[in-house]
C-alpha cells in the first residue's frame, strides 16, 4: 500500500513550526509495511487543500490529512474533503454531547464555533479523541481511505499510536527488529552493514541517526511469519557479531531508560554534581518513570563558591587548574560521594559557550566515581551550539556508564 | 512572489529524518516577503521528482529543490531538472578543477562518481558551496527560478543565509514584529485579535501556538517602509492594550531567556529545590547563555529523606500532609533559602506519573519564596504524559515568576 501525509497549516508554510507529523506517521506506517510516497504541507486555504487532495487521490491508497479540524474560520479540512468527495458534513450526536459535557465541566465558555468540532463527514468512522476535542475520522472512498487527524501533536500522536494498526491491514506479515547502536557514527554503521550484504528483496535494513546513537531497523515482509522471524534472527545475530557491546539496547528503549533499568537491576543509586550540564543530566534520569528508586538527590553546583561549599572542592585546585579541569571534575565527584553516599557519583564540568570564559568552548570533563580505587575522568571536546554541547555531555556520560556497568 | 520547497530523500519518507529544510527556508522567505505555498518531500525516484517539479512549475514563481546533488546513483535531482526543462547537464570547468584540488588535498580517492558533483545544468548560475562539495545552482526558466541546494543542513543553511537575499528581489518592503503571549490559550488570543479587526489587505496577523504560549506575528508588506512601520506600531500598541502583561516578550525571545534577562536586570539570584521536575527547571535556566550570573546552585531533592537532610523539611509535615502538599512545598522553598541565601527560591513537588504513589497524577505545588513575608504556593493539576506534566510545571513556574517580577 502507498500513502501520502498532508499537513494543513499556514504556520508550517511561514516557517513558524516544524512539520513533525510527517516523520511521526511515516515511522509507524513504515513499521506496518506501508510505502509513504509524499509528504506535503499546505496553507489553511480551501482551494489548496482541495487541489492537493484531488491529486493525491489519484496517486496513493491512504491519505493522512493532519490539522485543520479546530473551531476557527482557518480550520477547513472537513469542508475541503466534503467538496472533493461530495459527501455532506453532519452533526454527530455523540460528539455533540461529549462537547457540551466538556464545556460544562471546564471554566471555558462554549462558543458557536466550537460546534464545528462535533461535525463529521457523513458515513465516516470516528476515531475517538481522548486527548483533546476534535475527533479523528476515517473516510472510505472507493478503495481509498482518507484519515483526518487533529493538528496538536499531543492529540495526533496518541491517536496514531492507538488506532492506526487496526485500520491498516495488508495480507503481508511484517516482522521488525531494531537495534540501538552507540559510540559509532551513522556512516560507519551503515558502511559496515552494507559490507555484510544482508538485504534481500523482502528484507530492508535502514539506519536512523539519533542525536548520539544510531538505530538499525530490520523490516521483513512476506507471507510466512515463522520463516520471516527466522531470517531476521539470523541477521540480528550477524549484527551482534559485528557491533558487539556498541548495541546498547533493542527496540524503543532509549539511552535513559537503559541506564535506569540497569541501575534498578543492580540495585545501585546514582547522584550527579553538574556544572556544564546544569540539571539536564539529572532530568534525563528523572524523566523516566521509576527514577526514584535509583536517584534520591542530585546537585547543580554552577559557581566555584558552591563547588567549594557543597562538594568540598579545594580552592587551590580551582586556582591551579581552573574549573574546567580533570582535577576539579575528580574533586567534585569525590565530594559528591561524601555528601550523598550514592553508589555511583558523576560530575560534569566544562565550557558550554557560546562565549568562552577560561578554556575553549566545547571542552569538558566527566568523572565517574565508584570509590577511591575505582574512578575515571574522561576529557571530551564537542562542537556545536551551547545546547548541543550540553546534551552531548549528558548522552556521553549515560552511554559510557552503561558500557562500564555492563563491563 | 510565491514559492514551493521540495525536499528530495527517501530517508525523509521512511521517517528516518525530519525535514528541517522546509522550515528553515520558509522562515527566510517569509521575512523576504515571499509567500510559500507548498512543502513537498519525495523519494529518490526520478519519475516522482519530475512529476512534482512539472506540477509546481505551473503553480509558483520560485522552486527550491533540496538534496539529491551527491555522487551516488540515488542522487538524481539534476537529471530530473534536465528532463523537465529540456536543458543539458554539462561539466563545469571551474567546479571540475575545484573538485580535483579538493581530492588531491584529502585522504580520499576520487571515484568516477564524484565527477557528477562538477556537473551543472547549462546556463545556470552557480552558487559556490564553501561548506561542502556539490555546488548550488539557480536556473532561470521563463519567468520562474529553480534553486538547487545540497541536502546536508550544514551546507544548505549557510548557502541560504548567504545567497538568498541577493537573488530574490521584490519591490515590496516587509516589516515584521512578533509578540509572545503566555497564560492564555491560542484560541482565546486569536479570538481577541479577530475582534480588534486590525488586519488589512497588506497586513496579516497570525498566531502560532507554542508549548505553553502563543506568538502573534504581524507582517506588513508595501512600498513605503516608514508608513509600514507606523501602521505596525499602531497595531502593536493596540495588542499591548488588549493583552497587557500577558505579553512577556517580543521577537525570538523564549520564556527561559525572558526570565534570565529579567533576573539579570534586577540583579537577582535564583535557586530551585526540585522534586517533580527533577532538574529540568534548573536546566531550562542553565540552557541560556549567561545563566551563571543568575544561578549559582540548585538542588534535586527527590526522596523524602533528602528533603529532610538537605532542606530541613520536617518529618511531621511529610507524615501529616504527604510529600505532594502545599506545606511541603513551602518548607522546601524556605529551607532552600536558608541553604543558599538566593533572592528567589522556588520549589516543586508533585505526582508526575504514570503510576500514582500517594496523590493523583498531575497534581503539583510550586512555592515562590522571596522572604518570610512574601511567598506564594500555587496548586495545579496538569494532564498529559510524565514528561508533559514535568515540562508544564517548569514553564508555569517560569511564566508566573516573570509576571510576579514584572509586578
HADDOCK unambig.tbl for C-alpha pairs under 7 A between the chains (distance, minus, plus):
assign (segid A and resid 11 and name CA) (segid B and resid 208 and name CA) 6.42 0.50 0.50
assign (segid A and resid 12 and name CA) (segid B and resid 23 and name CA) 6.98 0.50 0.50
assign (segid A and resid 13 and name CA) (segid B and resid 26 and name CA) 6.25 0.50 0.50
assign (segid A and resid 13 and name CA) (segid B and resid 36 and name CA) 5.70 0.50 0.50
assign (segid A and resid 13 and name CA) (segid B and resid 37 and name CA) 6.58 0.50 0.50
assign (segid A and resid 13 and name CA) (segid B and resid 38 and name CA) 6.84 0.50 0.50
assign (segid A and resid 14 and name CA) (segid B and resid 26 and name CA) 5.41 0.50 0.50
assign (segid A and resid 14 and name CA) (segid B and resid 27 and name CA) 5.90 0.50 0.50
assign (segid A and resid 14 and name CA) (segid B and resid 30 and name CA) 5.75 0.50 0.50
assign (segid A and resid 14 and name CA) (segid B and resid 36 and name CA) 6.64 0.50 0.50
assign (segid A and resid 15 and name CA) (segid B and resid 23 and name CA) 4.38 0.50 0.50
assign (segid A and resid 15 and name CA) (segid B and resid 24 and name CA) 6.53 0.50 0.50
assign (segid A and resid 15 and name CA) (segid B and resid 26 and name CA) 4.73 0.50 0.50
assign (segid A and resid 15 and name CA) (segid B and resid 27 and name CA) 4.47 0.50 0.50
assign (segid A and resid 16 and name CA) (segid B and resid 208 and name CA) 6.92 0.50 0.50
assign (segid A and resid 17 and name CA) (segid B and resid 23 and name CA) 6.94 0.50 0.50
assign (segid A and resid 18 and name CA) (segid B and resid 20 and name CA) 6.79 0.50 0.50
assign (segid A and resid 18 and name CA) (segid B and resid 23 and name CA) 5.80 0.50 0.50
assign (segid A and resid 20 and name CA) (segid B and resid 18 and name CA) 6.79 0.50 0.50
assign (segid A and resid 23 and name CA) (segid B and resid 15 and name CA) 4.36 0.50 0.50
assign (segid A and resid 23 and name CA) (segid B and resid 17 and name CA) 6.99 0.50 0.50
assign (segid A and resid 23 and name CA) (segid B and resid 18 and name CA) 5.87 0.50 0.50
assign (segid A and resid 24 and name CA) (segid B and resid 15 and name CA) 6.55 0.50 0.50
assign (segid A and resid 26 and name CA) (segid B and resid 13 and name CA) 6.33 0.50 0.50
assign (segid A and resid 26 and name CA) (segid B and resid 14 and name CA) 5.45 0.50 0.50
assign (segid A and resid 26 and name CA) (segid B and resid 15 and name CA) 4.77 0.50 0.50
assign (segid A and resid 27 and name CA) (segid B and resid 14 and name CA) 6.00 0.50 0.50
assign (segid A and resid 27 and name CA) (segid B and resid 15 and name CA) 4.60 0.50 0.50
assign (segid A and resid 30 and name CA) (segid B and resid 14 and name CA) 5.97 0.50 0.50
assign (segid A and resid 36 and name CA) (segid B and resid 13 and name CA) 5.74 0.50 0.50
assign (segid A and resid 36 and name CA) (segid B and resid 14 and name CA) 6.68 0.50 0.50
assign (segid A and resid 37 and name CA) (segid B and resid 13 and name CA) 6.60 0.50 0.50
assign (segid A and resid 37 and name CA) (segid B and resid 42 and name CA) 6.32 0.50 0.50
assign (segid A and resid 37 and name CA) (segid B and resid 43 and name CA) 6.57 0.50 0.50
assign (segid A and resid 38 and name CA) (segid B and resid 13 and name CA) 6.88 0.50 0.50
assign (segid A and resid 38 and name CA) (segid B and resid 40 and name CA) 6.90 0.50 0.50
assign (segid A and resid 38 and name CA) (segid B and resid 41 and name CA) 5.66 0.50 0.50
assign (segid A and resid 38 and name CA) (segid B and resid 42 and name CA) 5.33 0.50 0.50
assign (segid A and resid 39 and name CA) (segid B and resid 40 and name CA) 5.49 0.50 0.50
assign (segid A and resid 39 and name CA) (segid B and resid 41 and name CA) 4.93 0.50 0.50
assign (segid A and resid 39 and name CA) (segid B and resid 42 and name CA) 6.98 0.50 0.50
assign (segid A and resid 40 and name CA) (segid B and resid 38 and name CA) 6.90 0.50 0.50
assign (segid A and resid 40 and name CA) (segid B and resid 39 and name CA) 5.46 0.50 0.50
assign (segid A and resid 40 and name CA) (segid B and resid 40 and name CA) 4.41 0.50 0.50
assign (segid A and resid 40 and name CA) (segid B and resid 41 and name CA) 6.48 0.50 0.50
assign (segid A and resid 41 and name CA) (segid B and resid 38 and name CA) 5.66 0.50 0.50
assign (segid A and resid 41 and name CA) (segid B and resid 39 and name CA) 4.91 0.50 0.50
assign (segid A and resid 41 and name CA) (segid B and resid 40 and name CA) 6.50 0.50 0.50
assign (segid A and resid 42 and name CA) (segid B and resid 37 and name CA) 6.27 0.50 0.50
assign (segid A and resid 42 and name CA) (segid B and resid 38 and name CA) 5.28 0.50 0.50
assign (segid A and resid 42 and name CA) (segid B and resid 39 and name CA) 6.93 0.50 0.50
assign (segid A and resid 43 and name CA) (segid B and resid 37 and name CA) 6.51 0.50 0.50
assign (segid A and resid 208 and name CA) (segid B and resid 16 and name CA) 5.20 0.50 0.50
assign (segid A and resid 278 and name CA) (segid B and resid 282 and name CA) 6.47 0.50 0.50
assign (segid A and resid 278 and name CA) (segid B and resid 283 and name CA) 5.20 0.50 0.50
assign (segid A and resid 278 and name CA) (segid B and resid 286 and name CA) 5.42 0.50 0.50
assign (segid A and resid 279 and name CA) (segid B and resid 279 and name CA) 4.44 0.50 0.50
assign (segid A and resid 279 and name CA) (segid B and resid 280 and name CA) 6.17 0.50 0.50
assign (segid A and resid 279 and name CA) (segid B and resid 282 and name CA) 5.57 0.50 0.50
assign (segid A and resid 279 and name CA) (segid B and resid 283 and name CA) 4.67 0.50 0.50
assign (segid A and resid 280 and name CA) (segid B and resid 279 and name CA) 6.18 0.50 0.50
assign (segid A and resid 280 and name CA) (segid B and resid 280 and name CA) 6.09 0.50 0.50
assign (segid A and resid 280 and name CA) (segid B and resid 283 and name CA) 5.09 0.50 0.50
assign (segid A and resid 282 and name CA) (segid B and resid 278 and name CA) 6.48 0.50 0.50
assign (segid A and resid 282 and name CA) (segid B and resid 279 and name CA) 5.57 0.50 0.50
assign (segid A and resid 283 and name CA) (segid B and resid 278 and name CA) 5.22 0.50 0.50
assign (segid A and resid 283 and name CA) (segid B and resid 279 and name CA) 4.67 0.50 0.50
assign (segid A and resid 283 and name CA) (segid B and resid 280 and name CA) 5.09 0.50 0.50
assign (segid A and resid 286 and name CA) (segid B and resid 278 and name CA) 5.42 0.50 0.50
assign (segid A and resid 287 and name CA) (segid B and resid 387 and name CA) 6.07 0.50 0.50
assign (segid A and resid 289 and name CA) (segid B and resid 354 and name CA) 6.84 0.50 0.50
assign (segid A and resid 292 and name CA) (segid B and resid 302 and name CA) 6.74 0.50 0.50
assign (segid A and resid 292 and name CA) (segid B and resid 303 and name CA) 6.97 0.50 0.50
assign (segid A and resid 296 and name CA) (segid B and resid 301 and name CA) 6.56 0.50 0.50
assign (segid A and resid 296 and name CA) (segid B and resid 302 and name CA) 4.87 0.50 0.50
assign (segid A and resid 296 and name CA) (segid B and resid 303 and name CA) 4.82 0.50 0.50
assign (segid A and resid 296 and name CA) (segid B and resid 306 and name CA) 6.78 0.50 0.50
assign (segid A and resid 297 and name CA) (segid B and resid 300 and name CA) 5.43 0.50 0.50
assign (segid A and resid 297 and name CA) (segid B and resid 301 and name CA) 4.91 0.50 0.50
assign (segid A and resid 297 and name CA) (segid B and resid 302 and name CA) 5.52 0.50 0.50
assign (segid A and resid 297 and name CA) (segid B and resid 303 and name CA) 6.91 0.50 0.50
assign (segid A and resid 297 and name CA) (segid B and resid 306 and name CA) 6.39 0.50 0.50
assign (segid A and resid 298 and name CA) (segid B and resid 299 and name CA) 6.26 0.50 0.50
assign (segid A and resid 298 and name CA) (segid B and resid 300 and name CA) 4.91 0.50 0.50
assign (segid A and resid 298 and name CA) (segid B and resid 301 and name CA) 6.80 0.50 0.50
assign (segid A and resid 299 and name CA) (segid B and resid 298 and name CA) 6.28 0.50 0.50
assign (segid A and resid 299 and name CA) (segid B and resid 299 and name CA) 5.02 0.50 0.50
assign (segid A and resid 299 and name CA) (segid B and resid 300 and name CA) 6.09 0.50 0.50
assign (segid A and resid 300 and name CA) (segid B and resid 297 and name CA) 5.42 0.50 0.50
assign (segid A and resid 300 and name CA) (segid B and resid 298 and name CA) 4.93 0.50 0.50
assign (segid A and resid 300 and name CA) (segid B and resid 299 and name CA) 6.11 0.50 0.50
assign (segid A and resid 301 and name CA) (segid B and resid 296 and name CA) 6.54 0.50 0.50
assign (segid A and resid 301 and name CA) (segid B and resid 297 and name CA) 4.90 0.50 0.50
assign (segid A and resid 301 and name CA) (segid B and resid 298 and name CA) 6.81 0.50 0.50
assign (segid A and resid 302 and name CA) (segid B and resid 292 and name CA) 6.73 0.50 0.50
assign (segid A and resid 302 and name CA) (segid B and resid 296 and name CA) 4.85 0.50 0.50
assign (segid A and resid 302 and name CA) (segid B and resid 297 and name CA) 5.52 0.50 0.50
assign (segid A and resid 303 and name CA) (segid B and resid 292 and name CA) 6.95 0.50 0.50
assign (segid A and resid 303 and name CA) (segid B and resid 296 and name CA) 4.81 0.50 0.50
assign (segid A and resid 303 and name CA) (segid B and resid 297 and name CA) 6.92 0.50 0.50
assign (segid A and resid 306 and name CA) (segid B and resid 296 and name CA) 6.75 0.50 0.50
assign (segid A and resid 306 and name CA) (segid B and resid 297 and name CA) 6.38 0.50 0.50
assign (segid A and resid 354 and name CA) (segid B and resid 289 and name CA) 6.82 0.50 0.50
assign (segid A and resid 387 and name CA) (segid B and resid 287 and name CA) 6.07 0.50 0.50
